[in-house]
Structures are given as structure tokens and as C-alpha cells.
Amino acid sequence: MTDYVLYCEKKYAPFGRMNRMKNRNRTRSLLSLLVVLATLLSALCLVGCEKTEVLMSLDGTSIEEDAYKYWLANYKNYYISSFTEIGDDNESFLKKLDDGRTVGEAIEERVEASVKTMLCTLKLYEKYNLRLSSADKAAVKTMIEDNVFYLGGGDRAAFNSLLIDTYGFDIDRLEEILLLEKKVDVATEYLIEKGGIGYTADELDAFYMENYYRLKIIFVNLTAKTKVDENGKPVVDEITGKEESVPLTDEEKAAKATLADEILEKAKNGEDFDSLVTKYSEFTNKDSYPNGYYVTSLEFDLLADAGMPSEMLLQSLEAESGDVLMVKDDDVGIYIVKKLAPEKGAYGTGKVDAAQLANISVRLLESKFSDMVDTYWDKIIVDKERFDAITILAVKRGLSLGTSSAN
């Protein structure tokens, strides 16, 4: 189960260990959950022949019990379809994770957080007086017809029966909730992607200085070296045009590890780190980052996907500016890292590091969105008795509905 757990932590609660330490990172986690849920729903539907009891409410806006069960059922289907570790049986959801929770409990927590965020987003939809366009409404109609075709074979009655059997709702209820989902999409797009929340230059600068830092990195490769010919020149692959490599011997690996220790000692003794980078780092793109790599905990998941070791990111978060760290990855190499404060105004147009900071305004808007959600979060009223009775074991496996052209 370990690989599965790590994958889920990365995909649905980026850097869960770090998030538990830093509440500010809930923004990207919750937005990631919204994206996953929206993806499921944009290809799917929502609930019921008749609306059931209100499960969650926030100042007159509510989520019904049948809708919540529907989302949970579709998450159940998603996990069964996506991971070989989870079979089409409830026993799979009773397996224990490293933190003591069961797989089912972990998924239930993710769905709860996502739906609460949706509820708060619906309040923001109302606050900003947003409206669905005719195109939004038409997209929902198209989505329904697509799934009538995919799952009902073009027969609305057959599709309706399938919905009722699986979820206990019909096409009319499906349309209602898809429209609700569209409202969530519209609000999120307006507030974040279109910048509807707004910000000042001073807010952006303060956010940048508080949330970003730089890492200068010396990478010592422990896996391979460049292949050379009899004249000591690199051998280039005729097809790819890239230099060929050969694995290091055990003796060479040991020598490189010793070298890394020596570099670390030099860095900690105050030797110029830039000179050490130039002399020793085996990163092929090191010249493209003269001021180092800009890092924010708000993008740890993206940086890890791009190849930065998660352990290096987590250690650097806790380090002080000026600290020098060594992070070992036996499968790749050794990283000697120096943490530095961000350079003021580096995100400005024409600045050498601007490309690394291209998403800073989006990160700020996400942070402000999270703050707005937080103002509503504790006001959500949950019918605890009903909520506690809704478990992933109690719902059927959801349907894998066809992709909609409305997406």
C-alpha cells in the first residue's frame, strides 16, 4: 500500500506532512480537491429523484445528503478504477495506511474537505453576484445528452433507470446539481483565474517576500558519468544528439560521496557558494539559474513533479536563510543546498528570474481565496448524525460516465 499512499498524498493533498505543519498550504490542497471533484462531476452528474435532507448548510446555501453520497460513490469508483491496490470490494477500503487511518477514512476526509470548500465557493458566487451564462447552461444540457448516449445507448429512460439504481436520483436532479457545479466553476474562474478578488502591488510584494525563497544547489551524481572516447571527448549519440553515459562503479560512487562531504565542509566554512556551484555541480542547466531556484511551499507538489526531491523541499522549508543542507538520494545523487532570501522585485517584467515566478499572482489570489473560504468555514452547519452515517462502505460504486464535449 505504500506506493499507493504516497501517490494519493501527492495528488490529493500535496505534501501532506508539510500541510499538517503549515495551514497556509490548505489553499492548493483544497483547490486540487475541487479540481478532482469537478473533473469527476463534469464527466458525471449529481443527485436525485427527490431532494433528500440537508446535510450541510451555510447561511441559506445547502448541500443535500443524496448529493454528498453521490460524490462519495464516484470517488469510490475513481479509486477502484485507478489503483490496482483497491479491488471492487469493501475490504480494500478497510486497509490501514501509515498514519493509522483506513483507505476509506482517508478518502472520506478528502471528500468532506472538498464539499465544504464547494459550499463556501457557492457563497462567494452569491457575494460577487455572479451568473451562469447561456453557454454554461447549454454545456450542462450537452453533458447530460452525452451521457444518455454513452451509458443509456441513446435511451433516456434506460439512462434514468441506471442513475436511480446506482444513486437514487433521476436526470432532472442530475441537471440541478450540474448547474450547481457550474456555479462553483464560474466562481473559481472569476475569483482566481480572472483575478476577480483583486490585489495591490504592496500585497503582491508582501506575499512574495513572505512565501518565497531561493535555493542554490550543487548536485553530485551518484549514478552515471559521461562516456568518453579514447581521446577523452564525450561520446554523442548519433540519433538523439545527446552525450552518452555509463554507470558509475561502486568505487566511483564512494569517491563521489567523499567529494560531496568535502564540498559541504567548504560551504559551511564560508567558501563562496557560487564558485562551488560552478566548479562542482553536475546540473546541466545550472547556468540558466544564476540566482538559484525560486521555491514556495505553495508549489511543492509542482516542484516535486518537476524533479526536485521532496525531502530537500521539506528540509529547506524549515531551514533559515543562509543555512547549508545536504540531502541524499541513493537512487540519484547528493544535493548540497544553500537557502537564501528572495531577491526583491525579482518577479517584475524583464527580470532574469521572472519566468520562475510567472504564477506568483495566481498563488496570491489562491491564498486570498483560501482566506475568504476560511471566513465561512466555521459557519458551516453539519447534520452530524446523518453525516456520520455516510461512509464509503455504505455507498455503491459510482458509474464511469462518458466524457462530455462540454468540458
C-alpha positions in Angstrom: 0.0 0.0 0.0 3.0 2.4 0.5 3.3 3.5 -3.1 -0.4 4.0 -3.4 -0.5 6.1 -0.2 2.4 8.3 -1.4 0.7 8.8 -4.8 -2.6 9.8 -3.1 -0.8 12.2 -0.7 1.0 13.8 -3.6 -2.0 14.1 -5.9 -4.8 14.9 -3.5 -3.2 16.6 -0.5 0.2 17.8 -1.8 2.9 17.2 0.7 0.5 16.1 3.5 3.3 16.1 6.0 4.1 19.7 5.2 0.4 20.7 5.1 -0.1 19.4 8.6 2.7 21.8 9.7 1.6 24.8 7.6 -2.1 25.6 7.4 -1.5 28.2 4.7 -0.9 25.4 2.3 -4.5 24.3 2.5 -5.2 26.6 -0.4 -3.6 24.4 -3.1 -4.8 21.2 -1.4 -8.4 22.3 -1.4 -8.2 23.7 -4.9 -6.7 20.4 -6.0 -9.6 18.6 -4.4 -12.0 20.9 -6.2 -10.4 20.2 -9.5 -10.6 16.4 -8.9 -14.2 16.6 -7.9 -15.1 19.0 -10.7 -13.4 16.6 -13.2 -15.4 13.7 -11.8 -18.6 15.7 -12.0 -18.0 17.4 -15.3 -18.0 13.9 -16.8 -20.7 12.7 -14.4 -23.8 14.1 -12.7 -25.4 14.7 -9.3 -28.3 13.5 -7.3 -31.9 12.6 -7.0 -35.5 11.7 -7.8 -36.4 14.0 -4.9 -34.1 16.1 -2.8 -33.2 14.4 0.4 -32.4 16.1 3.8 -30.0 18.9 4.0 -26.6 17.6 5.2 -24.5 20.8 5.2 -25.7 24.4 5.2 -24.1 27.9 5.2 -26.3 30.9 5.6 -29.1 29.6 3.4 -27.0 27.6 0.9 -27.0 23.9 1.3 -25.7 20.5 0.2 -28.2 17.7 0.4 -27.5 14.2 1.7 -28.0 12.5 -1.6 -25.6 14.8 -3.4 -22.9 14.0 -0.9 -23.4 10.3 -1.2 -23.2 10.7 -5.0 -19.8 12.4 -4.8 -18.5 9.8 -2.4 -19.7 7.0 -4.7 -17.9 8.5 -7.6 -14.7 8.9 -5.6 -15.1 5.2 -4.7 -15.3 4.3 -8.4 -12.4 6.5 -9.2 -10.1 4.8 -6.7 -11.2 1.3 -7.7 -10.6 2.2 -11.4 -7.3 3.9 -10.8 -5.4 1.8 -8.3 -4.7 -1.9 -8.6 -4.3 -2.0 -4.8 -8.0 -1.3 -4.4 -10.4 -4.0 -5.6 -14.1 -3.9 -6.3 -14.9 -4.8 -2.7 -15.2 -3.0 0.6 -12.3 -4.9 2.1 -9.9 -2.8 0.1 -11.2 0.4 1.9 -10.5 -1.2 5.3 -6.8 -1.4 4.7 -4.7 0.6 7.1 -2.5 3.5 6.0 0.8 4.5 7.6 -1.0 7.1 9.8 -3.5 4.7 11.2 -6.5 5.7 9.1 -8.1 3.3 6.7 -8.1 3.9 3.0 -11.9 4.6 3.2 -11.4 7.1 6.1 -8.8 9.0 4.1 -11.0 9.3 1.1 -14.0 10.4 3.2 -11.9 13.2 4.7 -10.9 14.4 1.3 -14.5 14.4 0.1 -15.6 16.3 3.2 -13.0 19.0 2.7 -13.8 19.3 -1.0 -17.5 19.6 -0.5 -17.2 22.2 2.3 -15.0 24.2 0.0 -17.6 24.0 -2.7 -20.2 25.2 -0.3 -18.1 28.2 0.7 -17.4 28.9 -3.0 -21.2 29.0 -3.7 -21.5 31.7 -1.1 -18.8 33.7 -2.9 -20.7 33.1 -6.1 -23.6 34.9 -4.4 -21.5 37.6 -2.8 -20.0 38.6 -6.1 -23.4 38.5 -7.9 -22.2 36.0 -10.5 -24.5 34.4 -13.0 -24.4 31.4 -15.3 -24.2 32.3 -19.0 -26.5 30.7 -21.6 -23.3 28.8 -22.7 -22.9 27.4 -19.2 -26.4 26.1 -19.2 -26.1 24.7 -22.7 -23.0 22.9 -21.6 -24.9 21.1 -18.9 -27.6 20.1 -21.3 -24.9 18.7 -23.7 -23.3 16.9 -20.8 -26.5 15.1 -20.0 -27.2 14.2 -23.6 -23.7 12.9 -24.0 -24.1 10.6 -21.0 -27.5 9.5 -22.2 -25.7 8.4 -25.4 -22.7 6.8 -23.6 -24.5 4.9 -20.8 -28.0 4.7 -22.0 -27.3 3.9 -25.6 -29.3 6.9 -26.5 -32.3 5.9 -24.5 -33.2 8.5 -21.8 -35.3 6.0 -19.9 -32.5 3.5 -19.7 -30.1 6.1 -18.5 -32.6 7.4 -16.0 -33.0 3.8 -14.6 -29.3 3.4 -14.3 -29.0 6.6 -12.3 -31.8 5.6 -10.0 -30.4 2.2 -9.4 -26.8 3.5 -8.7 -27.5 6.7 -6.9 -31.2 7.0 -6.3 -31.7 10.1 -8.5 -33.0 10.9 -11.9 -32.0 13.1 -14.8 -33.9 16.1 -13.5 -31.9 16.1 -10.3 -28.8 15.5 -12.3 -29.3 18.7 -14.1 -29.9 20.7 -10.9 -26.6 19.7 -9.4 -24.7 20.0 -12.6 -25.9 23.6 -12.6 -24.7 24.0 -9.1 -21.3 22.6 -10.2 -21.2 25.2 -12.9 -21.7 27.9 -10.4 -18.6 26.6 -8.4 -16.6 26.6 -11.7 -17.7 30.1 -12.6 -16.9 31.5 -9.2 -13.5 29.8 -9.0 -12.6 31.0 -12.6 -13.8 34.6 -11.8 -12.1 34.9 -8.5 -8.8 33.3 -9.3 -8.1 32.8 -13.0 -9.7 36.2 -13.9 -8.4 37.9 -10.8 -11.8 39.0 -9.6 -10.6 39.1 -6.0 -8.0 41.7 -6.9 -4.8 42.7 -5.1 -2.5 45.7 -4.8 1.2 46.0 -5.7 2.0 46.2 -2.0 0.0 43.0 -1.3 1.9 41.2 -4.1 5.3 42.3 -2.8 4.5 41.3 0.8 3.2 37.9 -0.3 6.3 37.3 -2.3 8.7 38.2 0.5 6.8 36.1 3.0 6.2 33.0 0.9 9.2 32.6 -1.5 12.9 31.8 -1.0 15.8 30.7 -3.2 17.8 27.5 -3.3 21.3 27.3 -4.8 22.1 23.7 -5.4 25.2 21.6 -6.0 24.3 18.3 -7.4 26.7 15.3 -7.2 25.6 12.5 -9.5 26.0 9.0 -7.9 24.5 7.0 -10.8 26.4 7.7 -14.0 29.1 9.7 -15.7 29.6 10.9 -19.3 31.0 8.3 -21.7 34.2 9.4 -23.4 36.3 8.2 -26.3 39.9 7.3 -26.4 40.8 11.0 -26.7 38.7 11.9 -23.6 36.0 13.6 -25.6 32.3 13.0 -24.8 30.6 10.4 -26.9 27.5 11.8 -28.6 24.5 9.6 -29.6 24.1 10.0 -33.4 20.3 9.8 -33.2 19.5 12.0 -30.1 22.5 14.3 -30.3 22.9 13.9 -26.5 26.0 12.8 -24.7 26.0 9.1 -23.7 26.6 8.0 -20.2 27.8 4.9 -18.4 27.0 3.7 -14.8 29.5 4.5 -12.0 31.3 1.7 -10.3 31.0 1.2 -6.6 34.4 2.7 -6.1 33.5 5.7 -8.2 30.3 6.2 -6.2 32.2 6.1 -2.9 34.7 8.7 -4.3 31.8 11.0 -5.3 30.2 10.6 -1.9 33.5 11.6 -0.3 33.7 14.6 -2.6 30.2 15.7 -1.6 31.3 15.7 2.1 34.3 17.8 1.2 32.1 20.3 -0.7 29.7 20.5 2.2 32.5 21.3 4.6 33.8 24.0 2.3 30.4 25.6 2.0 29.8 25.5 5.8 33.3 27.1 6.3 32.2 30.1 4.2 33.7 29.4 0.8 31.9 31.2 -2.0 28.9 29.1 -2.8 28.6 30.4 -6.4 32.1 29.3 -7.1 31.4 25.8 -5.6 28.3 25.6 -7.8 30.3 26.5 -10.9 33.1 24.0 -10.1 31.2 21.0 -8.8 27.5 21.0 -9.7 26.6 18.4 -12.3 23.2 20.1 -13.2 23.3 20.6 -16.9 21.1 23.7 -16.6 23.0 25.4 -13.8 24.0 28.4 -15.9 20.3 29.2 -16.6 19.7 29.9 -12.9 22.4 32.3 -11.8 20.4 33.5 -8.8 19.2 30.0 -7.8 15.9 28.3 -7.9 12.8 30.1 -6.5 10.8 28.0 -4.2 7.5 28.4 -2.4 5.7 25.8 -0.2 2.6 26.6 -2.2 4.1 24.9 -5.2 5.9 21.9 -3.6 3.8 19.5 -5.5 4.6 21.1 -8.8 8.3 21.4 -7.9 8.4 17.7 -7.0 6.8 16.7 -10.2 9.5 18.7 -12.0 12.2 16.7 -10.3 13.1 18.4 -7.0 13.4 15.8 -4.2 10.6 16.2 -1.7 12.9 15.7 1.2 15.0 18.6 0.0 12.0 20.8 -0.2 10.7 19.8 3.2 14.1 20.4 4.9 14.6 23.7 3.1 11.2 24.9 4.4 12.4 24.5 8.0 15.9 25.9 7.4 16.9 29.5 8.0 18.2 31.8 5.3 21.9 31.2 4.9 21.8 27.5 6.1 23.6 24.9 4.1 22.0 21.4 3.9 22.9 18.0 2.5 20.2 15.8 1.1 21.0 12.3 -0.1 19.0 10.4 -2.6 20.7 7.0 -3.1 18.9 6.4 -6.4 20.1 9.7 -7.9 22.8 11.6 -6.0 23.6 14.1 -3.3 22.3 17.6 -3.1 24.2 20.3 -1.3 21.8 23.2 -0.8 22.0 26.8 0.4 18.8 28.6 1.3 18.7 32.3 0.5 16.1 35.1 0.9 14.3 36.1 -2.3 15.7 39.0 -4.3 13.3 42.0 -4.0 11.2 42.6 -7.1 12.5 39.5 -9.0 9.1 38.8 -10.4 9.0 42.0 -12.3 8.7 42.2 -16.1 12.1 41.8 -17.8 13.8 40.4 -14.7 16.1 37.5 -15.1 14.1 35.3 -12.7 10.7 36.4 -13.8 9.9 33.2 -15.6 10.3 31.2 -12.4 7.8 33.5 -10.7 5.3 33.6 -13.5 2.5 32.2 -11.3 3.0 34.4 -8.3 -0.2 36.5 -8.9 -2.2 33.3 -9.1 -0.7 32.0 -5.9 -1.6 35.3 -4.2 -5.2 35.0 -5.5 -5.4 31.4 -4.3 -4.2 32.5 -0.9 -6.8 35.3 -0.7 -9.4 32.8 -1.9 -8.4 30.5 0.9 -8.7 33.3 3.4 -12.2 34.0 2.2 -13.2 30.4 2.4 -11.8 30.4 6.0 -14.2 33.2 7.0 -17.1 30.9 6.1 -15.6 27.5 7.1 -16.5 27.6 10.8 -20.0 28.8 10.0 -20.9 25.6 8.1 -23.6 23.7 9.9 -23.4 19.9 9.5 -26.1 17.4 10.5 -23.6 15.2 12.4 -25.9 12.2 12.9 -26.6 12.0 9.2 -23.1 12.8 8.2 -21.5 10.1 10.5 -23.8 7.5 8.9 -22.4 8.2 5.4 -19.4 6.1 4.7 -17.6 4.8 1.6 -18.6 1.3 2.6 -22.3 2.3 2.6 -22.5 3.7 -0.9 -22.4 1.8 -4.1 -19.6 2.1 -6.6 -20.4 5.1 -8.8 -20.6 5.0 -12.6 -17.8 5.7 -15.1 -19.8 8.1 -17.3 -18.7 9.2 -20.7 -16.6 12.3 -21.3 -18.6 15.3 -22.3 -18.0 17.6 -25.1 -18.9 20.4 -22.7 -15.7 20.1 -20.8 
